[in-house]
């Protein structure tokens, strides 16, 4: 009877240690994958933001530079 209790206790201890080790290993793996994914998303957002900043900093991006592009009209003529 005492031998069965010792076997059950040993199995429980092994199960608890295994579950704890699996949780720790899975947590560290998931954490490292999450950090890598966050870095990738941050770099994508950074590129998008830099593109918007460059567009906003260019004063000629939305302004027609050449007023005569649509057609020349003589201001002194008829």
N, C-alpha and C positions, 0 to 999 in steps of 0.2 A: 504494500500500500504506500509506504514511504517512497519507494522507488518511482511509482507512477506520479506522485506529487512532484518529485524532483525533476522528472522528465517534462511534466507540464510546465513547471516554473522555468526550466531551461528553454523550452519552446517559446514561452511568452517573452522572456528576456531577449531571445534571439529575434523574435518578431518585432519587438519594440525597437531594438537597435537597428534592424534592417529598415523599418519604416522611417526612423529618424535620419538614417544615412541617405535613404532615397529622397526624402523631402529636402534635405540640405543640398544634395547633388542636383536635383531638379530645379531648386530655387536659384542656385548659382548659374546653371545653364540658361534658365529663362531670363535671369537678370542680364547676363552678358548679351543675349540675343536682343533683348529690349533696348539696351544701350546702343547697340549697333544700328538698330532700326531707327532710333531717335536721332542719331547722328546723321543718318541718310536723309531723313525727313527735314532735319534742320538745314542741311546743305541745299536741299531743293528749295525750301522757303527763302533761304538767303539769296539764292540766284534770282528768284522771282522778285524779291524786294529790291535787289540791286538793279534789275531791269527797269522797275518802276521808277527808281530814283534817277536813273540815267535819262529816262523819258521826261521826267519832270524838270530836270536840270537843263535840258536843251530848250532854249527859247524858240527855236525854229522848228520844233517837231510838229506843231499844229498850226503854224502860221504860214500863210502863203508868202514865200520870199519874193517872188517876181510878180509884181502887180500886172505886168503886161503879158503874162503867160497865156491868158485866155484869148487875147487878140489885141493888136495895137490899134489905138484910136488917136488920131492927130488932135492934140488939144487946141491947136490954132486953126484947124480946118473947120469945115462945115459940120 
